[in-house]
Each structure stands twice: as structure tokens, then as C-alpha cells.
């Protein structure tokens, strides 16, 4: 964006013709002019300094950075593991995340699969630090080969944030990865997974995905009875229920079933962009009553007015701000967060091209009237509240026995479209 200085400098000169007989009067005029000018300067300083302080873009940037220093951003969804799969076939030690991934993964780097678009690398440690990210949920698409040395609990997350470290958390993106088995769900929790998206963009045997809302014929399957057991077991474990990617009826059933707050780890507001990956108003009201959280996605196709096509590049930071403001105004600032979906989408808004850009977004929100307290909630306080409440439910259910239900054989419908080539 280009800023123009609208203040034009104007100057005028006057020719003063005085005679020696009026020299005394001239002195009086000069003194009067100087006094008037001095008074004008003093008034200008008195009025101008507060106005400059209030309106200065630099001030908004500084305040945004101060907020993120105290309350580092917690982002709900990043697909960097997918980039590892595409560019280095999961050979994690071949990647130096302390260096710019744009140099390591270029337009000529071979990819594992060309069925998916080449995504420009949007994440590395230098840019995470520049973006003042305090904690990041990494999306796991398939079997996770990494082992968790520590179970991630809220106390550990707090410790990372207070030590100015970037906490890494795992979100399982798709219930198909538990293979209809609650024992697998428990195993993922023991490996450190702290949320599970109930579906990806395909159905499981027990939950419908968002594509079922396209050309809906009247069927509203939502969550099956086994699906509701999955939600209850997640409550018992202390695993956050993520409703990004699921069908509207699945959202409704899950919120009604869950004893703990739910999240949408990377979704936006349907009212601002009518895409079924986004959250509709009646569900937003349920999220508020559930004390859950909608974490705004930055993907062009989910946030742009008119829902731009997949390769469009016209969206801007303002589109994201519109979604954030809509949810803030509709259900309250306590129920909105950030889940940008970096490294998982082909196109992003101008000004939000990678993980380094979060402070710019917060500066724009500050410029738009957001208070410091509201920015703190958006950055991470809201997510911390949800995480704590999920653990409270776990604590309250510590005497509950694990659910041992099986999915009825007749309900098991394999859908290979949900499985990767891992």
C-alpha cells in the first residue's frame, strides 16, 4: 500500500512598504507577529502531538508488537508437515528450519506428488520469530512417525510461552486416521496429539464432511452414535474437538455432545464468504454457548468477498480483518482466534504471505480500534482458556473408564480418498 502525504506546503510573501516616519509602528507590528506566531506554535504542539501519537502507523505497529511480546500468537493450523512430505519425502533431517525454506525449496525442487499444487514455502524458524509466534499446531495428515517425549499439557505450553520459545503441538487432521478404533485415538493422544479434526474433506464411517452440504438432498447424517462416542472419548482424554472440515450437521451434533469447548482450527465466517468450510451464524451462536473458538483461516477461497476461485490473488489483509471483526461483533471477542493454514494453501492475501506477517495484521486491527486486551485474547488468551477448560473436563472425568465401543461392521464404509500415499 502506498501512502501519500496530503499536507501541501503553501507559502506567501508580503511586501511591506514603510517609511522612516513609521519605523516605530513597524517594530510594534513585528513584535505582534512574533507573539502571534509563538502562540500558534504552542497551540499546534499542544494539539498536534496527541493527534500524531494517536494516528501514527508506527505507534500501532509498536503497540501490536508489545502485545505479541507479552502474549505470543498461538496459531491453530499449519501444514508444514505436508511440505516435508512433498519436498523431502519426510526426511526431516535434510531440512534446516533455521534457514529460509524458500531457498531450500524452489520452483525447480522435485515433489513427491504433482497431483497437488506446488505451495510456496511459508514457514521457517526465522519467519516464525519475526511473526512473533509463541505456539503452533502442526497438522498431521497420516501416520505420525515422530514420538512425543512429553505429553503436551497446558502447564508445558505456559512454560514454553513464558521462556520465549516456540511451542510445537500436534493436531490430527482427519478422523479417518484412527481407523474407526478408539484404541488408536488413545495412542495418538499418548504421542502428543492434542486436537483431532473429526473429518478432513471426506466422510468417515461415523461423521460427514463439509462437501455433503453442497447440493444437499435432504440427508442430515452428521455424527453417528459411534461418532458421538468418539467425541466423548476425546473429552475423557483431554483432546480438543476440531470441527474445521466437517458438515454443518456434524458441527451441531458434536457441540451438543461435547462436555468441553470445541474449536474450528482453521475456518472463517460464512456470512462474509458463503463457503461451506466456514461457520454459519446459528453454529456461531452454539460456539458462544459452548465457550469454544473459531480460528480464522487466511485462504483466499474462504475469506474473499464473492469467494474467489482457487488461483485468484485479489484478496487482501482487509478480507481477513472483516472475518475477524464479524465474529468479534456477532458473538464476542472471547470466541475468535487465528488458524491461518500456512503451507497448506496455494494463495494467500496480499500482506499476509507467510508466518512473518502476523504483527502487521495486529497493527491494522489496532489501527481499526481494537484494544490491547482484545488483541491479547485474539493472540492466544482465548485458546489458552479453551485448553484449560478441556483439561478441566478431563480432570472431572478422571474416574471414567475408557470407552470400548466398536463401530458396527455394517457402518464401516472405507473411503480411500481420505488416505494419503504414505
C-alpha positions in Angstrom: 0.0 0.0 0.0 1.3 3.4 -0.9 0.8 6.3 1.4 0.6 9.8 0.1 1.3 12.9 2.1 -1.9 15.0 1.8 -0.4 18.1 3.5 0.7 20.6 1.0 3.1 23.3 1.9 1.8 26.8 1.0 3.9 29.9 1.3 3.0 33.6 0.7 5.1 36.7 0.9 4.0 40.2 1.6 5.9 43.3 0.5 6.0 45.7 3.4 6.5 49.3 2.5 7.2 51.5 5.4 8.7 54.9 5.7 11.2 56.0 8.2 8.4 58.0 9.8 6.5 54.7 10.6 9.5 52.7 11.9 8.1 52.6 15.4 4.8 51.2 14.2 6.8 48.6 12.2 8.6 47.4 15.3 5.2 47.0 17.1 3.8 45.0 14.1 6.9 42.8 14.1 6.7 42.1 17.8 3.0 41.4 17.5 3.6 39.0 14.6 6.2 37.1 16.6 4.0 36.8 19.6 1.1 35.5 17.5 3.4 33.0 15.7 4.7 31.8 19.1 1.2 31.3 20.4 0.3 29.5 17.2 3.3 27.1 17.5 2.4 26.4 21.2 -1.2 25.6 20.2 0.0 23.4 17.4 2.3 21.5 19.7 -0.4 21.0 22.3 -2.9 19.7 19.8 -0.7 18.1 17.2 1.4 15.8 19.4 -1.6 13.9 20.8 -3.1 13.6 17.3 0.2 12.4 15.9 0.5 9.9 18.7 -3.0 8.6 18.1 -2.8 8.4 14.3 0.8 7.3 13.7 1.1 4.0 11.9 4.4 3.4 13.8 2.5 3.7 17.1 0.0 0.9 16.0 2.9 -1.3 14.9 4.7 -0.8 18.2 1.6 -1.5 20.3 0.9 -4.6 18.2 4.4 -5.8 18.8 4.2 -5.1 22.5 1.0 -7.2 22.7 2.7 -10.1 20.9 5.8 -9.9 23.1 3.6 -10.4 26.2 1.1 -12.8 24.6 2.8 -14.6 21.7 0.5 -15.8 19.0 -1.0 -19.3 19.1 -1.9 -20.4 15.6 -4.3 -23.3 15.2 -3.2 -24.8 12.0 0.0 -25.1 9.8 0.6 -27.7 7.2 4.4 -27.6 7.2 4.5 -31.5 7.6 2.9 -31.7 4.2 5.7 -29.7 2.7 8.2 -32.2 4.3 6.2 -34.9 2.5 6.2 -33.1 -0.8 9.8 -31.8 -1.0 12.0 -34.2 1.0 9.8 -37.4 1.3 9.6 -37.0 5.1 13.4 -36.9 5.5 13.2 -34.3 8.3 16.9 -34.1 9.0 17.5 -32.9 5.4 15.7 -29.6 6.2 17.3 -26.7 8.1 14.3 -24.9 9.6 16.7 -22.3 10.9 17.3 -21.1 7.4 14.9 -19.7 4.8 12.9 -22.6 3.3 12.2 -20.6 0.2 15.9 -21.0 -0.7 15.8 -24.8 0.1 12.5 -25.5 -1.7 12.4 -23.7 -5.0 10.1 -23.9 -8.1 12.5 -26.5 -9.5 12.6 -28.8 -6.5 11.2 -32.2 -7.2 8.0 -33.1 -5.4 6.6 -36.4 -4.3 3.2 -35.8 -5.9 2.3 -33.5 -8.7 -1.4 -34.1 -8.1 -1.3 -31.2 -5.7 -0.3 -27.6 -6.5 3.2 -26.5 -5.6 2.9 -24.5 -2.4 5.5 -21.7 -1.8 7.2 -22.3 1.5 5.6 -20.1 4.0 7.2 -21.3 7.3 10.6 -21.5 8.9 12.0 -20.5 12.3 13.3 -17.1 11.4 9.9 -16.1 10.0 8.1 -17.6 12.9 10.2 -15.5 15.2 9.6 -12.4 13.0 5.9 -13.2 13.2 6.1 -13.4 17.0 4.6 -16.9 17.1 4.6 -18.5 20.5 2.9 -21.8 19.7 2.0 -23.6 16.5 -0.3 -26.6 15.9 1.2 -28.7 13.1 -1.3 -30.6 11.1 -0.6 -34.4 10.8 -2.2 -35.9 7.7 -1.1 -39.5 8.0 0.6 -41.9 10.4 2.9 -39.9 12.6 6.4 -41.4 12.8 7.6 -38.8 15.4 7.3 -39.8 19.1 6.4 -37.3 21.7 8.8 -37.2 24.6 6.4 -35.2 26.7 2.7 -35.2 26.8 1.7 -31.6 25.9 -0.4 -30.2 28.7 -1.3 -26.6 29.4 1.4 -26.3 32.0 4.1 -27.2 29.5 2.6 -24.8 27.0 2.7 -22.0 29.5 6.3 -22.8 30.3 7.3 -22.5 26.6 5.4 -19.2 26.2 7.0 -17.7 29.3 10.5 -18.7 28.1 10.1 -17.1 24.7 10.3 -20.5 23.0 8.1 -21.6 20.1 5.9 -24.5 21.4 5.1 -27.2 18.8 1.8 -29.0 19.2 0.2 -31.7 17.0 -3.3 -31.6 15.5 -4.6 -34.8 13.7 -6.3 -33.5 10.6 -8.9 -36.1 9.9 -10.7 -38.8 12.0 -10.1 -41.3 9.2 -6.6 -41.7 10.7 -7.9 -43.5 13.8 -9.3 -46.3 11.5 -12.6 -46.4 13.4 -10.8 -47.6 16.5 -10.8 -45.8 19.9 -7.6 -47.5 20.9 -5.8 -45.8 18.0 -7.3 -42.5 19.2 -5.8 -43.1 22.7 -2.4 -44.0 21.1 -2.4 -40.7 19.2 -3.1 -38.8 22.5 -0.1 -40.6 24.1 2.1 -39.5 21.2 1.2 -35.9 21.9 -1.8 -35.2 19.7 -3.9 -32.5 21.3 -6.7 -31.9 18.9 -8.4 -34.0 16.2 -10.3 -32.7 13.2 -13.3 -35.1 13.1 -13.1 -35.3 9.3 -11.0 -34.0 6.5 -12.7 -33.2 3.2 -14.2 -36.7 3.0 -16.6 -38.7 5.2 -15.5 -41.1 7.8 -17.8 -44.0 8.7 -19.1 -42.0 11.6 -19.0 -38.3 10.6 -19.9 -36.3 7.5 -17.6 -33.7 5.9 -18.4 -30.2 4.6 -18.8 -31.4 1.0 -22.0 -33.0 2.0 -23.5 -29.6 2.4 -23.0 -28.9 -1.3 -26.2 -29.7 -3.3 -27.7 -31.2 -0.2 -30.6 -33.6 -1.0 -32.1 -33.6 2.5 -29.9 -36.2 4.2 -28.5 -34.9 7.5 -26.5 -37.8 8.9 -24.0 -35.7 10.9 -22.4 -37.8 13.7 -23.4 -41.4 14.1 -23.8 -43.0 17.5 -20.2 -44.2 17.3 -19.2 -40.7 16.3 -20.7 -39.4 19.5 -18.7 -41.9 21.4 -15.5 -40.7 19.7 -16.4 -37.1 20.9 -17.0 -38.4 24.5 -13.7 -40.3 24.5 -11.9 -37.2 23.3 -13.4 -35.3 26.2 -12.2 -38.0 28.6 -8.7 -37.9 27.2 -8.4 -34.1 27.2 -8.2 -34.0 23.4 -9.7 -30.9 21.8 -12.5 -31.5 19.3 -11.9 -29.6 16.0 -14.8 -29.0 13.7 -13.0 -27.5 10.7 -13.8 -29.5 7.5 -17.0 -31.1 8.9 -20.6 -30.8 7.7 -22.9 -28.5 9.4 -24.9 -31.3 11.0 -21.7 -32.8 12.3 -20.9 -29.4 13.9 -24.3 -29.3 15.6 -24.1 -32.9 16.8 -20.6 -32.6 18.1 -21.3 -29.4 20.0 -24.4 -30.9 21.6 -22.4 -34.0 22.6 -19.2 -32.4 23.9 -18.8 -31.6 27.5 -15.8 -29.4 26.7 -15.4 -26.4 24.4 -14.7 -27.1 20.7 -12.6 -25.3 18.2 -12.6 -24.6 14.5 -8.9 -24.7 14.0 -8.9 -23.1 10.5 -12.3 -21.8 9.4 -13.9 -18.4 8.8 -17.3 -16.7 8.8 -19.9 -18.0 6.4 -21.7 -14.6 6.5 -18.7 -12.9 4.9 -17.9 -15.7 2.4 -20.5 -18.3 1.6 -18.2 -21.3 1.5 -19.3 -24.4 3.4 -15.8 -24.7 5.1 -16.9 -21.6 7.0 -19.1 -21.3 10.1 -22.7 -20.2 9.7 -24.4 -17.9 12.2 -26.6 -20.4 14.0 -23.5 -22.5 14.6 -21.5 -19.4 15.7 -24.2 -18.9 18.4 -23.7 -22.5 19.5 -19.9 -21.9 19.7 -20.5 -19.0 22.0 -22.8 -21.1 24.3 -20.2 -23.8 24.2 -17.4 -21.2 25.0 -15.5 -22.5 22.0 -13.3 -20.8 19.5 -13.3 -20.0 15.7 -9.7 -19.6 14.5 -9.7 -17.6 11.2 -8.3 -19.2 8.0 -6.4 -16.9 5.6 -7.0 -18.9 2.4 -8.3 -16.8 -0.4 -11.2 -19.0 -1.3 -12.6 -19.0 2.2 -12.2 -15.3 3.1 -12.7 -13.2 -0.1 -15.8 -11.4 -0.9 -17.6 -13.5 -3.5 -15.3 -16.4 -2.7 -12.6 -16.0 -5.3 -11.6 -19.0 -7.4 -8.7 -21.2 -6.3 -6.0 -19.3 -8.2 -7.2 -15.8 -7.5 -4.8 -13.3 -5.9 -7.0 -10.4 -5.4 -7.7 -10.9 -1.7 -6.1 -8.5 0.9 -5.4 -8.4 4.6 -8.7 -6.4 4.9 -10.7 -9.6 3.9 -9.2 -11.4 6.9 -9.9 -8.4 9.2 -13.5 -8.4 8.0 -13.9 -12.1 9.1 -12.2 -11.4 12.5 -14.4 -8.3 13.1 -17.5 -10.1 12.1 -17.1 -12.9 14.6 -16.0 -10.4 17.3 -19.1 -8.3 16.7 -21.5 -11.2 16.3 -20.6 -13.5 19.3 -17.8 -11.6 21.0 -14.0 -11.2 21.1 -13.7 -14.2 23.5 -14.5 -16.6 20.7 -12.2 -15.7 17.9 -8.6 -16.7 17.2 -6.1 -17.3 14.3 -5.6 -20.5 12.3 -4.0 -19.2 9.1 -3.4 -22.6 7.3 0.0 -21.6 6.1 1.9 -24.1 3.9 -1.5 -25.8 3.2 -3.0 -23.4 0.6 -1.8 -22.1 -2.8 -2.9 -18.5 -2.5 -3.0 -16.0 0.4 -4.0 -12.4 0.9 -1.6 -9.6 -0.1 0.1 -8.6 3.1 -0.2 -12.0 4.8 2.0 -14.1 2.5 3.8 -16.0 5.3 4.1 -16.5 9.0 6.2 -13.4 9.5 3.2 -11.1 8.8 1.1 -11.6 12.0 2.4 -8.3 13.6 1.2 -6.4 10.5 -2.3 -7.9 10.9 -2.4 -6.9 14.6 -1.2 -3.4 13.8 -4.0 -3.0 11.4 -6.5 -4.2 13.9 -5.1 -1.8 16.5 -5.4 1.0 13.9 -9.0 -0.1 13.5 -9.8 0.4 17.1 -9.0 -2.9 18.8 -8.0 -2.5 22.4 -4.8 -4.1 23.9 -6.9 -6.5 25.9 -8.9 -7.6 22.8 -5.7 -8.2 20.9 -4.3 -10.3 23.7 -7.4 -12.5 23.5 -7.1 -12.9 19.8 -3.4 -13.7 20.0 -3.6 -16.6 22.5 -5.6 -15.9 25.6 -8.8 -17.3 24.1 -7.1 -20.6 23.1 -5.4 -20.9 26.5 -8.9 -20.6 28.1 -10.2 -23.4 25.8 -7.3 -25.6 26.5 -7.7 -25.1 30.3 -11.4 -25.9 30.1 -10.7 -29.0 28.1 -8.3 -30.2 30.8 -10.8 -29.4 33.5 -13.3 -31.7 31.8 -10.6 -34.3 31.7 -9.9 -33.9 35.4 -13.6 -34.1 36.2 -13.8 -37.4 34.2 -10.7 -39.0 35.6 -12.7 -41.8 37.2 -14.4 -42.6 33.9 -13.4 -45.9 32.2 -12.2 -45.7 28.6 -14.9 -46.2 26.1 -14.6 -49.6 24.5 -17.3 -49.4 21.8 -16.8 -50.8 18.3 -18.1 -49.4 15.1 -20.8 -51.7 13.8 -19.5 -53.7 10.9 -22.4 -52.6 8.7 -21.5 -49.0 9.2 -17.8 -49.3 8.2 -17.6 -47.7 4.8 -14.0 -47.4 3.6 -13.2 -44.3 1.7 -9.7 -44.4 0.3 -10.0 -40.8 -0.9 -9.2 -39.9 2.7 -5.9 -41.8 2.8 -2.6 -40.4 1.6 0.1 -42.3 -0.3 2.3 -42.5 2.9 
